[in-house]
């Protein structure tokens, strides 16, 4: 029994695989934390841009949708469509076109 225990304790062939597994796990946790922080930062950046463009602070605890009108602001009236240019009526053989 003493010989088997000595062989198991002295066998380090599996240690490399365990070390690689732990390093991989550490890298995965680091990447996950980095992605979460980056997502929060970009969401805050877009909220600041939207606030700056709309000219009004968003309600506390909620970020307004991009392109939405500020709360309490009147809706802008749509601009009237320009009148289309009228093309001259064709003539047949120099005579004016019939009505």
GIQUISUL-V862181 format. One record per pair of residues at least 4 apart in sequence whose C-alpha atoms are under 7 Angstrom apart, sorted by sequence separation. I is the first residue (numbers start at 1). J is the second residue. If there is no record, write none. Layout:
I&J / I&J
This chain:
1&5 / 2&6 / 3&7 / 4&8 / 5&9 / 6&10 / 7&11 / 14&18 / 15&19 / 16&20 / 17&21 / 18&22 / 19&23 / 20&24 / 21&25 / 22&26 / 23&27 / 24&28 / 25&29 / 26&30 / 27&31 / 28&32 / 29&33 / 30&34 / 31&35 / 32&36 / 33&37 / 34&38 / 35&39 / 36&40 / 37&41 / 38&42 / 39&43 / 40&44 / 41&45 / 42&46 / 43&47 / 44&48 / 45&49 / 46&50 / 47&51 / 48&52 / 49&53 / 50&54 / 51&55 / 58&62 / 64&68 / 69&73 / 91&95 / 92&96 / 51&56 / 58&63 / 91&96 / 92&97 / 51&57 / 58&64 / 91&97 / 51&58 / 90&97 / 89&97 / 56&70 / 47&63 / 50&66 / 54&70
